[in-house]
Amino acid sequence: MDKYIILINNTIAFVKETLKDAEGGHDWFHIERVWKNTRTLAATESCNMLVAELGALLHDIADAKFHDGNEEKGPALAREFLTSQHVDEETIYQVEMIIRHVSFGGGNTPATFKSPELSVVQDADRLDAMGAIGIARAFHYGGHKNRQLYNPGIPPDMAMNKEKYRKSNAPTLNHFYEKLLLLKDRMNTETGRRMACRRHEFMQSYLIEFLTEWEGN
């Protein structure tokens, strides 16, 4: 077994153990889906596959929203693990930067870092926030935070900055308008855009049905 496969397998084991008690929308299975999406997208892009795979596997190793907003815990934990695996410094740096910049964060913060690998992992992560699984994840997290399903008296806030986005306790349905429905037009890769279209249409159909039923029809 070559070093690449050993490193990937060791990373999988590390992530599974670290996230064994994670919230259901940000657990190992979320990571696995993002990793699979990453490999699909990377096959049509020019990027460093090792960096992309490691970035996907470690992108939510310590999601800031579950760690009191600490955005350095994830990169630090990833660096510690990759260093223990004797990964070179440039690869570690690129993975750290993916972890720091992959998040949507309200969608109104200008990008300060770009790389082909980030583009792929970001699209892969965003795809998992869309479609049937994206809907399930949104309501699971909303339940985890004890949020309302929907409240017609609380409109979506389309101008949130990163801090306001993180601290929002708005009803879960608002999240569709504040993030999920925006993702289709913010994909980085051609394959990602194509995959996002079908998932976007599914979410639109779901919202029509949700609001129809809400009105008693």
Rosetta constraint file for C-alpha pairs under 8 A:
AtomPair CA 1 CA 5 HARMONIC 6.57 0.50
AtomPair CA 1 CA 6 HARMONIC 6.76 0.50
AtomPair CA 2 CA 6 HARMONIC 6.38 0.50
AtomPair CA 3 CA 7 HARMONIC 6.05 0.50
AtomPair CA 4 CA 8 HARMONIC 6.29 0.50
AtomPair CA 4 CA 50 HARMONIC 7.63 0.50
AtomPair CA 5 CA 9 HARMONIC 6.06 0.50
AtomPair CA 6 CA 10 HARMONIC 6.04 0.50
AtomPair CA 7 CA 11 HARMONIC 6.07 0.50
AtomPair CA 7 CA 85 HARMONIC 7.15 0.50
AtomPair CA 8 CA 12 HARMONIC 6.19 0.50
AtomPair CA 8 CA 53 HARMONIC 7.77 0.50
AtomPair CA 8 CA 54 HARMONIC 7.23 0.50
AtomPair CA 9 CA 13 HARMONIC 6.30 0.50
AtomPair CA 10 CA 14 HARMONIC 6.18 0.50
AtomPair CA 11 CA 15 HARMONIC 6.12 0.50
AtomPair CA 11 CA 54 HARMONIC 7.54 0.50
AtomPair CA 11 CA 57 HARMONIC 7.13 0.50
AtomPair CA 11 CA 58 HARMONIC 7.95 0.50
AtomPair CA 12 CA 16 HARMONIC 6.09 0.50
AtomPair CA 12 CA 57 HARMONIC 6.93 0.50
AtomPair CA 13 CA 17 HARMONIC 6.23 0.50
AtomPair CA 14 CA 18 HARMONIC 6.08 0.50
AtomPair CA 15 CA 19 HARMONIC 5.94 0.50
AtomPair CA 15 CA 28 HARMONIC 6.89 0.50
AtomPair CA 15 CA 57 HARMONIC 7.14 0.50
AtomPair CA 15 CA 58 HARMONIC 7.05 0.50
AtomPair CA 15 CA 61 HARMONIC 6.66 0.50
AtomPair CA 16 CA 20 HARMONIC 5.74 0.50
AtomPair CA 16 CA 28 HARMONIC 5.62 0.50
AtomPair CA 18 CA 61 HARMONIC 7.22 0.50
AtomPair CA 19 CA 27 HARMONIC 5.73 0.50
AtomPair CA 19 CA 28 HARMONIC 6.15 0.50
AtomPair CA 19 CA 61 HARMONIC 7.19 0.50
AtomPair CA 20 CA 27 HARMONIC 7.10 0.50
AtomPair CA 20 CA 28 HARMONIC 7.21 0.50
AtomPair CA 21 CA 27 HARMONIC 7.63 0.50
AtomPair CA 22 CA 26 HARMONIC 6.31 0.50
AtomPair CA 22 CA 27 HARMONIC 5.02 0.50
AtomPair CA 22 CA 28 HARMONIC 7.97 0.50
AtomPair CA 23 CA 27 HARMONIC 5.95 0.50
AtomPair CA 23 CA 141 HARMONIC 7.58 0.50
AtomPair CA 23 CA 144 HARMONIC 7.73 0.50
AtomPair CA 24 CA 137 HARMONIC 7.61 0.50
AtomPair CA 24 CA 140 HARMONIC 7.18 0.50
AtomPair CA 24 CA 141 HARMONIC 7.80 0.50
AtomPair CA 25 CA 30 HARMONIC 6.34 0.50
AtomPair CA 25 CA 137 HARMONIC 4.91 0.50
AtomPair CA 25 CA 138 HARMONIC 7.76 0.50
AtomPair CA 25 CA 140 HARMONIC 6.67 0.50
AtomPair CA 25 CA 141 HARMONIC 6.54 0.50
AtomPair CA 26 CA 30 HARMONIC 5.50 0.50
AtomPair CA 26 CA 31 HARMONIC 7.26 0.50
AtomPair CA 26 CA 60 HARMONIC 7.29 0.50
AtomPair CA 27 CA 31 HARMONIC 6.59 0.50
AtomPair CA 28 CA 32 HARMONIC 6.05 0.50
AtomPair CA 29 CA 33 HARMONIC 6.16 0.50
AtomPair CA 30 CA 34 HARMONIC 6.26 0.50
AtomPair CA 30 CA 128 HARMONIC 7.45 0.50
AtomPair CA 31 CA 35 HARMONIC 6.03 0.50
AtomPair CA 31 CA 56 HARMONIC 6.94 0.50
AtomPair CA 31 CA 57 HARMONIC 5.84 0.50
AtomPair CA 31 CA 58 HARMONIC 7.89 0.50
AtomPair CA 31 CA 59 HARMONIC 7.95 0.50
AtomPair CA 31 CA 60 HARMONIC 7.39 0.50
AtomPair CA 32 CA 36 HARMONIC 6.16 0.50
AtomPair CA 32 CA 57 HARMONIC 7.24 0.50
AtomPair CA 33 CA 37 HARMONIC 6.12 0.50
AtomPair CA 33 CA 128 HARMONIC 7.09 0.50
AtomPair CA 34 CA 38 HARMONIC 5.96 0.50
AtomPair CA 34 CA 56 HARMONIC 6.16 0.50
AtomPair CA 34 CA 57 HARMONIC 7.69 0.50
AtomPair CA 34 CA 121 HARMONIC 7.40 0.50
AtomPair CA 34 CA 124 HARMONIC 5.19 0.50
AtomPair CA 34 CA 125 HARMONIC 5.33 0.50
AtomPair CA 34 CA 127 HARMONIC 7.94 0.50
AtomPair CA 34 CA 128 HARMONIC 6.61 0.50
AtomPair CA 35 CA 39 HARMONIC 6.36 0.50
AtomPair CA 35 CA 53 HARMONIC 6.39 0.50
AtomPair CA 35 CA 56 HARMONIC 5.16 0.50
AtomPair CA 35 CA 57 HARMONIC 6.01 0.50
AtomPair CA 35 CA 124 HARMONIC 7.43 0.50
AtomPair CA 36 CA 40 HARMONIC 6.36 0.50
AtomPair CA 37 CA 41 HARMONIC 6.16 0.50
AtomPair CA 37 CA 124 HARMONIC 4.94 0.50
AtomPair CA 37 CA 125 HARMONIC 7.85 0.50
AtomPair CA 37 CA 127 HARMONIC 7.79 0.50
AtomPair CA 38 CA 42 HARMONIC 5.83 0.50
AtomPair CA 38 CA 52 HARMONIC 6.99 0.50
AtomPair CA 38 CA 53 HARMONIC 6.88 0.50
AtomPair CA 38 CA 56 HARMONIC 6.76 0.50
AtomPair CA 38 CA 120 HARMONIC 6.02 0.50
AtomPair CA 38 CA 121 HARMONIC 5.62 0.50
AtomPair CA 38 CA 123 HARMONIC 7.85 0.50
AtomPair CA 38 CA 124 HARMONIC 5.23 0.50
AtomPair CA 39 CA 43 HARMONIC 6.21 0.50
AtomPair CA 39 CA 49 HARMONIC 8.00 0.50
AtomPair CA 39 CA 53 HARMONIC 7.21 0.50
AtomPair CA 40 CA 44 HARMONIC 7.56 0.50
AtomPair CA 41 CA 45 HARMONIC 6.68 0.50
AtomPair CA 41 CA 120 HARMONIC 6.18 0.50
AtomPair CA 41 CA 124 HARMONIC 7.37 0.50
AtomPair CA 41 CA 189 HARMONIC 7.59 0.50
AtomPair CA 41 CA 191 HARMONIC 6.15 0.50
AtomPair CA 41 CA 192 HARMONIC 6.67 0.50
AtomPair CA 42 CA 46 HARMONIC 7.14 0.50
AtomPair CA 42 CA 47 HARMONIC 6.75 0.50
AtomPair CA 42 CA 49 HARMONIC 6.95 0.50
AtomPair CA 42 CA 52 HARMONIC 7.67 0.50
AtomPair CA 42 CA 120 HARMONIC 6.29 0.50
AtomPair CA 44 CA 191 HARMONIC 7.34 0.50
AtomPair CA 45 CA 116 HARMONIC 7.75 0.50
AtomPair CA 45 CA 120 HARMONIC 7.94 0.50
AtomPair CA 45 CA 189 HARMONIC 7.79 0.50
AtomPair CA 46 CA 116 HARMONIC 7.05 0.50
AtomPair CA 47 CA 52 HARMONIC 7.47 0.50
AtomPair CA 47 CA 116 HARMONIC 5.45 0.50
AtomPair CA 47 CA 117 HARMONIC 5.71 0.50
AtomPair CA 48 CA 52 HARMONIC 6.26 0.50
AtomPair CA 48 CA 116 HARMONIC 7.91 0.50
AtomPair CA 48 CA 117 HARMONIC 6.58 0.50
AtomPair CA 49 CA 53 HARMONIC 6.02 0.50
AtomPair CA 49 CA 117 HARMONIC 7.73 0.50
AtomPair CA 50 CA 54 HARMONIC 6.05 0.50
AtomPair CA 51 CA 55 HARMONIC 5.83 0.50
AtomPair CA 51 CA 91 HARMONIC 6.13 0.50
AtomPair CA 51 CA 94 HARMONIC 6.74 0.50
AtomPair CA 51 CA 95 HARMONIC 6.11 0.50
AtomPair CA 51 CA 117 HARMONIC 6.60 0.50
AtomPair CA 52 CA 56 HARMONIC 6.10 0.50
AtomPair CA 52 CA 95 HARMONIC 7.76 0.50
AtomPair CA 52 CA 117 HARMONIC 4.97 0.50
AtomPair CA 52 CA 118 HARMONIC 7.24 0.50
AtomPair CA 52 CA 120 HARMONIC 7.11 0.50
AtomPair CA 52 CA 121 HARMONIC 6.38 0.50
AtomPair CA 53 CA 57 HARMONIC 6.17 0.50
AtomPair CA 54 CA 58 HARMONIC 5.99 0.50
AtomPair CA 54 CA 95 HARMONIC 6.63 0.50
AtomPair CA 55 CA 59 HARMONIC 5.46 0.50
AtomPair CA 55 CA 95 HARMONIC 4.95 0.50
AtomPair CA 55 CA 96 HARMONIC 7.73 0.50
AtomPair CA 55 CA 98 HARMONIC 5.96 0.50
AtomPair CA 55 CA 99 HARMONIC 6.76 0.50
AtomPair CA 55 CA 117 HARMONIC 7.87 0.50
AtomPair CA 55 CA 118 HARMONIC 7.84 0.50
AtomPair CA 55 CA 121 HARMONIC 6.83 0.50
AtomPair CA 56 CA 121 HARMONIC 5.68 0.50
AtomPair CA 56 CA 125 HARMONIC 7.97 0.50
AtomPair CA 57 CA 61 HARMONIC 7.89 0.50
AtomPair CA 58 CA 74 HARMONIC 8.00 0.50
AtomPair CA 58 CA 78 HARMONIC 6.48 0.50
AtomPair CA 58 CA 95 HARMONIC 7.90 0.50
AtomPair CA 58 CA 99 HARMONIC 7.22 0.50
AtomPair CA 59 CA 63 HARMONIC 7.97 0.50
AtomPair CA 59 CA 74 HARMONIC 7.62 0.50
AtomPair CA 59 CA 98 HARMONIC 6.89 0.50
AtomPair CA 59 CA 99 HARMONIC 4.73 0.50
AtomPair CA 59 CA 102 HARMONIC 7.36 0.50
AtomPair CA 60 CA 74 HARMONIC 7.02 0.50
AtomPair CA 60 CA 99 HARMONIC 7.21 0.50
AtomPair CA 61 CA 74 HARMONIC 5.63 0.50
AtomPair CA 61 CA 77 HARMONIC 7.43 0.50
AtomPair CA 61 CA 78 HARMONIC 7.27 0.50
AtomPair CA 62 CA 66 HARMONIC 7.26 0.50
AtomPair CA 62 CA 67 HARMONIC 7.00 0.50
AtomPair CA 62 CA 73 HARMONIC 6.10 0.50
AtomPair CA 62 CA 74 HARMONIC 4.42 0.50
AtomPair CA 62 CA 77 HARMONIC 7.59 0.50
AtomPair CA 63 CA 67 HARMONIC 6.68 0.50
AtomPair CA 63 CA 71 HARMONIC 7.50 0.50
AtomPair CA 63 CA 74 HARMONIC 6.48 0.50
AtomPair CA 64 CA 68 HARMONIC 6.41 0.50
AtomPair CA 64 CA 69 HARMONIC 4.49 0.50
AtomPair CA 64 CA 70 HARMONIC 4.99 0.50
AtomPair CA 64 CA 71 HARMONIC 5.10 0.50
AtomPair CA 64 CA 73 HARMONIC 7.46 0.50
AtomPair CA 64 CA 74 HARMONIC 7.46 0.50
AtomPair CA 65 CA 69 HARMONIC 5.19 0.50
AtomPair CA 65 CA 70 HARMONIC 7.67 0.50
AtomPair CA 65 CA 166 HARMONIC 7.05 0.50
AtomPair CA 67 CA 73 HARMONIC 7.85 0.50
AtomPair CA 71 CA 75 HARMONIC 7.74 0.50
AtomPair CA 71 CA 100 HARMONIC 7.09 0.50
AtomPair CA 72 CA 76 HARMONIC 6.02 0.50
AtomPair CA 72 CA 100 HARMONIC 7.85 0.50
AtomPair CA 73 CA 77 HARMONIC 5.98 0.50
AtomPair CA 74 CA 78 HARMONIC 6.13 0.50
AtomPair CA 74 CA 99 HARMONIC 6.88 0.50
AtomPair CA 74 CA 100 HARMONIC 7.99 0.50
AtomPair CA 75 CA 79 HARMONIC 6.04 0.50
AtomPair CA 75 CA 95 HARMONIC 7.91 0.50
AtomPair CA 75 CA 96 HARMONIC 4.89 0.50
AtomPair CA 75 CA 97 HARMONIC 7.77 0.50
AtomPair CA 75 CA 99 HARMONIC 6.16 0.50
AtomPair CA 75 CA 100 HARMONIC 6.90 0.50
AtomPair CA 76 CA 80 HARMONIC 6.13 0.50
AtomPair CA 76 CA 96 HARMONIC 7.89 0.50
AtomPair CA 77 CA 81 HARMONIC 6.26 0.50
AtomPair CA 78 CA 82 HARMONIC 6.04 0.50
AtomPair CA 78 CA 92 HARMONIC 7.95 0.50
AtomPair CA 78 CA 95 HARMONIC 7.87 0.50
AtomPair CA 78 CA 96 HARMONIC 7.03 0.50
AtomPair CA 79 CA 83 HARMONIC 5.85 0.50
AtomPair CA 79 CA 92 HARMONIC 6.14 0.50
AtomPair CA 79 CA 96 HARMONIC 7.09 0.50
AtomPair CA 80 CA 84 HARMONIC 6.33 0.50
AtomPair CA 81 CA 85 HARMONIC 6.53 0.50
AtomPair CA 82 CA 86 HARMONIC 6.44 0.50
AtomPair CA 82 CA 87 HARMONIC 5.50 0.50
AtomPair CA 82 CA 92 HARMONIC 6.61 0.50
AtomPair CA 83 CA 87 HARMONIC 5.69 0.50
AtomPair CA 83 CA 88 HARMONIC 7.80 0.50
AtomPair CA 83 CA 92 HARMONIC 7.75 0.50
AtomPair CA 87 CA 91 HARMONIC 6.81 0.50
AtomPair CA 87 CA 92 HARMONIC 6.70 0.50
AtomPair CA 88 CA 92 HARMONIC 6.42 0.50
AtomPair CA 89 CA 93 HARMONIC 6.10 0.50
AtomPair CA 90 CA 94 HARMONIC 6.24 0.50
AtomPair CA 91 CA 95 HARMONIC 6.22 0.50
AtomPair CA 92 CA 96 HARMONIC 6.14 0.50
AtomPair CA 93 CA 97 HARMONIC 6.25 0.50
AtomPair CA 94 CA 98 HARMONIC 6.35 0.50
AtomPair CA 95 CA 99 HARMONIC 6.37 0.50
AtomPair CA 96 CA 100 HARMONIC 6.24 0.50
AtomPair CA 97 CA 101 HARMONIC 6.09 0.50
AtomPair CA 97 CA 113 HARMONIC 7.55 0.50
AtomPair CA 97 CA 118 HARMONIC 7.93 0.50
AtomPair CA 98 CA 102 HARMONIC 5.55 0.50
AtomPair CA 98 CA 117 HARMONIC 7.60 0.50
AtomPair CA 98 CA 118 HARMONIC 5.25 0.50
AtomPair CA 98 CA 121 HARMONIC 7.62 0.50
AtomPair CA 99 CA 103 HARMONIC 7.86 0.50
AtomPair CA 101 CA 111 HARMONIC 7.78 0.50
AtomPair CA 101 CA 113 HARMONIC 7.06 0.50
AtomPair CA 101 CA 118 HARMONIC 7.68 0.50
AtomPair CA 102 CA 118 HARMONIC 6.75 0.50
AtomPair CA 102 CA 121 HARMONIC 7.22 0.50
AtomPair CA 102 CA 122 HARMONIC 5.16 0.50
AtomPair CA 102 CA 125 HARMONIC 7.88 0.50
AtomPair CA 103 CA 122 HARMONIC 7.48 0.50
AtomPair CA 104 CA 179 HARMONIC 7.81 0.50
AtomPair CA 105 CA 109 HARMONIC 7.23 0.50
AtomPair CA 105 CA 161 HARMONIC 7.52 0.50
AtomPair CA 105 CA 162 HARMONIC 4.95 0.50
AtomPair CA 105 CA 165 HARMONIC 6.56 0.50
AtomPair CA 105 CA 166 HARMONIC 7.20 0.50
AtomPair CA 106 CA 160 HARMONIC 5.82 0.50
AtomPair CA 106 CA 161 HARMONIC 5.68 0.50
AtomPair CA 106 CA 162 HARMONIC 5.18 0.50
AtomPair CA 106 CA 164 HARMONIC 7.93 0.50
AtomPair CA 106 CA 165 HARMONIC 5.19 0.50
AtomPair CA 106 CA 166 HARMONIC 7.76 0.50
AtomPair CA 106 CA 178 HARMONIC 7.49 0.50
AtomPair CA 106 CA 179 HARMONIC 7.14 0.50
AtomPair CA 107 CA 161 HARMONIC 7.68 0.50
AtomPair CA 107 CA 162 HARMONIC 7.75 0.50
AtomPair CA 107 CA 179 HARMONIC 7.34 0.50
AtomPair CA 108 CA 159 HARMONIC 7.18 0.50
AtomPair CA 108 CA 160 HARMONIC 7.03 0.50
AtomPair CA 108 CA 161 HARMONIC 6.02 0.50
AtomPair CA 108 CA 162 HARMONIC 7.46 0.50
AtomPair CA 109 CA 161 HARMONIC 6.83 0.50
AtomPair CA 109 CA 162 HARMONIC 6.90 0.50
AtomPair CA 114 CA 118 HARMONIC 6.50 0.50
AtomPair CA 114 CA 119 HARMONIC 7.25 0.50
AtomPair CA 115 CA 119 HARMONIC 6.27 0.50
AtomPair CA 116 CA 120 HARMONIC 6.40 0.50
AtomPair CA 117 CA 121 HARMONIC 6.24 0.50
AtomPair CA 118 CA 122 HARMONIC 5.74 0.50
AtomPair CA 119 CA 123 HARMONIC 6.17 0.50
AtomPair CA 119 CA 188 HARMONIC 5.55 0.50
AtomPair CA 119 CA 189 HARMONIC 7.03 0.50
AtomPair CA 120 CA 124 HARMONIC 6.16 0.50
AtomPair CA 120 CA 188 HARMONIC 7.23 0.50
AtomPair CA 120 CA 189 HARMONIC 6.93 0.50
AtomPair CA 121 CA 125 HARMONIC 6.06 0.50
AtomPair CA 122 CA 126 HARMONIC 6.08 0.50
AtomPair CA 122 CA 188 HARMONIC 7.93 0.50
AtomPair CA 123 CA 127 HARMONIC 6.07 0.50
AtomPair CA 123 CA 187 HARMONIC 5.69 0.50
AtomPair CA 123 CA 188 HARMONIC 6.37 0.50
AtomPair CA 123 CA 189 HARMONIC 7.19 0.50
AtomPair CA 123 CA 192 HARMONIC 5.89 0.50
AtomPair CA 124 CA 128 HARMONIC 6.69 0.50
AtomPair CA 124 CA 192 HARMONIC 7.35 0.50
AtomPair CA 125 CA 129 HARMONIC 6.79 0.50
AtomPair CA 126 CA 130 HARMONIC 6.71 0.50
AtomPair CA 126 CA 183 HARMONIC 6.73 0.50
AtomPair CA 126 CA 187 HARMONIC 7.97 0.50
AtomPair CA 127 CA 131 HARMONIC 7.72 0.50
AtomPair CA 127 CA 134 HARMONIC 7.85 0.50
AtomPair CA 127 CA 192 HARMONIC 7.52 0.50
AtomPair CA 127 CA 195 HARMONIC 7.56 0.50
AtomPair CA 127 CA 196 HARMONIC 6.22 0.50
AtomPair CA 127 CA 199 HARMONIC 7.83 0.50
AtomPair CA 128 CA 133 HARMONIC 6.52 0.50
AtomPair CA 128 CA 134 HARMONIC 5.67 0.50
AtomPair CA 129 CA 133 HARMONIC 6.94 0.50
AtomPair CA 129 CA 134 HARMONIC 3.98 0.50
AtomPair CA 129 CA 135 HARMONIC 7.39 0.50
AtomPair CA 129 CA 137 HARMONIC 7.19 0.50
AtomPair CA 129 CA 138 HARMONIC 7.74 0.50
AtomPair CA 129 CA 180 HARMONIC 6.65 0.50
AtomPair CA 130 CA 134 HARMONIC 4.11 0.50
AtomPair CA 130 CA 135 HARMONIC 6.69 0.50
AtomPair CA 130 CA 180 HARMONIC 6.19 0.50
AtomPair CA 130 CA 183 HARMONIC 7.94 0.50
AtomPair CA 130 CA 196 HARMONIC 7.36 0.50
AtomPair CA 130 CA 199 HARMONIC 5.65 0.50
AtomPair CA 130 CA 200 HARMONIC 6.55 0.50
AtomPair CA 130 CA 203 HARMONIC 7.26 0.50
AtomPair CA 131 CA 135 HARMONIC 6.24 0.50
AtomPair CA 131 CA 198 HARMONIC 7.63 0.50
AtomPair CA 131 CA 199 HARMONIC 4.01 0.50
AtomPair CA 131 CA 200 HARMONIC 6.20 0.50
AtomPair CA 131 CA 201 HARMONIC 7.94 0.50
AtomPair CA 131 CA 202 HARMONIC 5.74 0.50
AtomPair CA 131 CA 203 HARMONIC 5.65 0.50
AtomPair CA 132 CA 136 HARMONIC 6.36 0.50
AtomPair CA 132 CA 199 HARMONIC 7.35 0.50
AtomPair CA 132 CA 202 HARMONIC 7.23 0.50
AtomPair CA 132 CA 203 HARMONIC 7.36 0.50
AtomPair CA 133 CA 137 HARMONIC 6.04 0.50
AtomPair CA 134 CA 138 HARMONIC 6.08 0.50
AtomPair CA 134 CA 180 HARMONIC 7.98 0.50
AtomPair CA 135 CA 139 HARMONIC 6.42 0.50
AtomPair CA 135 CA 203 HARMONIC 7.37 0.50
AtomPair CA 136 CA 140 HARMONIC 6.02 0.50
AtomPair CA 137 CA 141 HARMONIC 6.09 0.50
AtomPair CA 138 CA 142 HARMONIC 6.11 0.50
AtomPair CA 138 CA 172 HARMONIC 6.68 0.50
AtomPair CA 138 CA 175 HARMONIC 7.60 0.50
AtomPair CA 139 CA 143 HARMONIC 6.05 0.50
AtomPair CA 139 CA 149 HARMONIC 7.50 0.50
AtomPair CA 139 CA 172 HARMONIC 6.31 0.50
AtomPair CA 140 CA 144 HARMONIC 6.19 0.50
AtomPair CA 141 CA 145 HARMONIC 6.24 0.50
AtomPair CA 142 CA 146 HARMONIC 5.98 0.50
AtomPair CA 142 CA 147 HARMONIC 5.07 0.50
AtomPair CA 142 CA 148 HARMONIC 7.38 0.50
AtomPair CA 142 CA 149 HARMONIC 7.50 0.50
AtomPair CA 142 CA 171 HARMONIC 7.54 0.50
AtomPair CA 142 CA 172 HARMONIC 5.59 0.50
AtomPair CA 143 CA 147 HARMONIC 5.95 0.50
AtomPair CA 145 CA 169 HARMONIC 7.93 0.50
AtomPair CA 147 CA 169 HARMONIC 6.50 0.50
AtomPair CA 147 CA 170 HARMONIC 6.85 0.50
AtomPair CA 147 CA 171 HARMONIC 5.52 0.50
AtomPair CA 147 CA 172 HARMONIC 6.53 0.50
AtomPair CA 148 CA 170 HARMONIC 7.41 0.50
AtomPair CA 148 CA 171 HARMONIC 4.59 0.50
AtomPair CA 148 CA 172 HARMONIC 6.37 0.50
AtomPair CA 149 CA 171 HARMONIC 5.33 0.50
AtomPair CA 149 CA 172 HARMONIC 5.17 0.50
AtomPair CA 149 CA 173 HARMONIC 6.09 0.50
AtomPair CA 150 CA 171 HARMONIC 5.02 0.50
AtomPair CA 150 CA 172 HARMONIC 6.27 0.50
AtomPair CA 150 CA 173 HARMONIC 5.38 0.50
AtomPair CA 150 CA 174 HARMONIC 7.34 0.50
AtomPair CA 151 CA 155 HARMONIC 7.96 0.50
AtomPair CA 151 CA 171 HARMONIC 6.34 0.50
AtomPair CA 154 CA 170 HARMONIC 7.35 0.50
AtomPair CA 154 CA 171 HARMONIC 7.71 0.50
AtomPair CA 155 CA 174 HARMONIC 7.01 0.50
AtomPair CA 156 CA 170 HARMONIC 7.97 0.50
AtomPair CA 156 CA 174 HARMONIC 4.99 0.50
AtomPair CA 156 CA 175 HARMONIC 7.52 0.50
AtomPair CA 156 CA 177 HARMONIC 6.46 0.50
AtomPair CA 156 CA 178 HARMONIC 6.22 0.50
AtomPair CA 157 CA 174 HARMONIC 7.92 0.50
AtomPair CA 157 CA 178 HARMONIC 6.50 0.50
AtomPair CA 158 CA 177 HARMONIC 7.73 0.50
AtomPair CA 158 CA 178 HARMONIC 5.63 0.50
AtomPair CA 160 CA 164 HARMONIC 5.62 0.50
AtomPair CA 160 CA 165 HARMONIC 5.59 0.50
AtomPair CA 161 CA 165 HARMONIC 6.00 0.50
AtomPair CA 162 CA 166 HARMONIC 6.24 0.50
AtomPair CA 163 CA 167 HARMONIC 6.32 0.50
AtomPair CA 164 CA 168 HARMONIC 5.96 0.50
AtomPair CA 170 CA 174 HARMONIC 6.60 0.50
AtomPair CA 170 CA 175 HARMONIC 7.85 0.50
AtomPair CA 171 CA 175 HARMONIC 7.42 0.50
AtomPair CA 172 CA 176 HARMONIC 7.52 0.50
AtomPair CA 173 CA 177 HARMONIC 7.51 0.50
AtomPair CA 174 CA 178 HARMONIC 6.13 0.50
AtomPair CA 175 CA 179 HARMONIC 5.65 0.50
AtomPair CA 175 CA 180 HARMONIC 6.58 0.50
AtomPair CA 176 CA 180 HARMONIC 4.58 0.50
AtomPair CA 176 CA 181 HARMONIC 5.62 0.50
AtomPair CA 177 CA 181 HARMONIC 5.58 0.50
AtomPair CA 177 CA 182 HARMONIC 7.12 0.50
AtomPair CA 178 CA 182 HARMONIC 7.23 0.50
AtomPair CA 179 CA 183 HARMONIC 6.56 0.50
AtomPair CA 181 CA 200 HARMONIC 6.57 0.50
AtomPair CA 181 CA 203 HARMONIC 7.66 0.50
AtomPair CA 181 CA 204 HARMONIC 7.98 0.50
AtomPair CA 182 CA 186 HARMONIC 6.82 0.50
AtomPair CA 183 CA 187 HARMONIC 6.44 0.50
AtomPair CA 183 CA 196 HARMONIC 7.75 0.50
AtomPair CA 184 CA 193 HARMONIC 6.36 0.50
AtomPair CA 184 CA 196 HARMONIC 5.40 0.50
AtomPair CA 184 CA 197 HARMONIC 6.33 0.50
AtomPair CA 184 CA 200 HARMONIC 6.56 0.50
AtomPair CA 185 CA 193 HARMONIC 7.54 0.50
AtomPair CA 187 CA 192 HARMONIC 6.06 0.50
AtomPair CA 187 CA 193 HARMONIC 5.58 0.50
AtomPair CA 187 CA 196 HARMONIC 7.88 0.50
AtomPair CA 188 CA 192 HARMONIC 6.90 0.50
AtomPair CA 188 CA 193 HARMONIC 7.35 0.50
AtomPair CA 189 CA 193 HARMONIC 6.18 0.50
AtomPair CA 190 CA 194 HARMONIC 6.30 0.50
AtomPair CA 191 CA 195 HARMONIC 6.21 0.50
AtomPair CA 192 CA 196 HARMONIC 5.95 0.50
AtomPair CA 193 CA 197 HARMONIC 6.36 0.50
AtomPair CA 194 CA 198 HARMONIC 7.46 0.50
AtomPair CA 195 CA 199 HARMONIC 6.93 0.50
AtomPair CA 196 CA 200 HARMONIC 5.90 0.50
AtomPair CA 197 CA 201 HARMONIC 6.25 0.50
AtomPair CA 198 CA 202 HARMONIC 6.38 0.50
AtomPair CA 199 CA 203 HARMONIC 6.40 0.50
AtomPair CA 200 CA 204 HARMONIC 6.32 0.50
AtomPair CA 201 CA 205 HARMONIC 6.29 0.50
AtomPair CA 202 CA 206 HARMONIC 6.18 0.50
AtomPair CA 203 CA 207 HARMONIC 6.20 0.50
AtomPair CA 204 CA 208 HARMONIC 6.38 0.50
AtomPair CA 205 CA 209 HARMONIC 6.38 0.50
AtomPair CA 206 CA 210 HARMONIC 6.06 0.50
AtomPair CA 207 CA 211 HARMONIC 6.05 0.50
AtomPair CA 208 CA 212 HARMONIC 6.08 0.50
AtomPair CA 209 CA 213 HARMONIC 6.14 0.50
AtomPair CA 210 CA 214 HARMONIC 6.10 0.50
AtomPair CA 211 CA 215 HARMONIC 6.42 0.50
AtomPair CA 212 CA 216 HARMONIC 6.81 0.50
AtomPair CA 212 CA 217 HARMONIC 5.60 0.50
AtomPair CA 213 CA 217 HARMONIC 5.16 0.50
